[in-house]
Amino acid sequence: MMDRRQLVVGIVLASALALTGCAGKAHLSTSKMCMAHGGTYNAAAKSCTYQAKTQSAQQICQGQGGYYDTGADVCEVGME
């Protein structure tokens, strides 16, 4: 009986993690991504116009509302 309870608890926990967003997906606004990369977003045309411009990884990350870890070279974007 204990093994069955552990199985049920495991399934419930896995389901809860998937439903709370811990499954590894993030939704990013296309307008934010465009602007973070130096573009201008046209919502009507759903397009991004870029001008040649160099940005650092930190600038791109922060432009998307993230935190840039220079040591790991990783952009951490929180779930909203």
N, C-alpha and C positions, 0 to 999 in steps of 0.2 A: 504494500500500500504506500510506503514511503517513496519508492521509486516513481510511482505514478504521480504523486504530489509534486515531486521535484521536477518532473517533466512538464506538468501543467504550469508550475511557477516559471520555469524557463521559457515556455511559449508565451506566457503573459508578459514577461519582461522584454522579450525580443519584440513583441508586437508594440509594446509601449514605446520602446526606443525608436522604432520605425515611424510611429505616428507622431512623435514629438520632434522630428526633424533630425535625429541623430543618425540618419541613414547616409549622410555624406553629401547631400544636395544643398545648393544655395541658389536662390533666385536673385539675379542682379538686374537692375534697371538698365535697359538699353541706352537710355539717354545719359545715365550716369557713366556707363562704360565709354560712350562716345566722348563725353566731355572730359573724362579722366585721361583720355589719350589725345587731348588737344583738338577734338573735333567739335563741330556744331551740329546738334541733332535737330532734324526736321520731323516733328511728330506726324504731320499730315502725310508725308511721303515715306515715313519710317526709314529714314536714311541718315547717314552721318557723313558730313563733309570734313575732310582733313586738310590741314595745311602742313607742309613739311616742318617738323619741329621735333627736337630731341628732348625726351623727358627721362628722368631717373626712375628706377624701379620704385623708389620711395614716393615720388610724386604721383606715379600712376596708382599705387596702392592707396595712398591717402585720398586721392581723387575719387576713389570708389568707397570711401568711408572706412577703410581698413587701417590696420596697424602693421607697419613694416618692421620686421626683425632683421637688422643688418647682418648680424652674426650668422643666422641661418639662411638668409636671402629668401625669406618667405613672407607673403602677405596674408595676414589673418583678417578675414572678413566675418563679422558677427552676424548671426541670424536675427533678423528683426521681426 
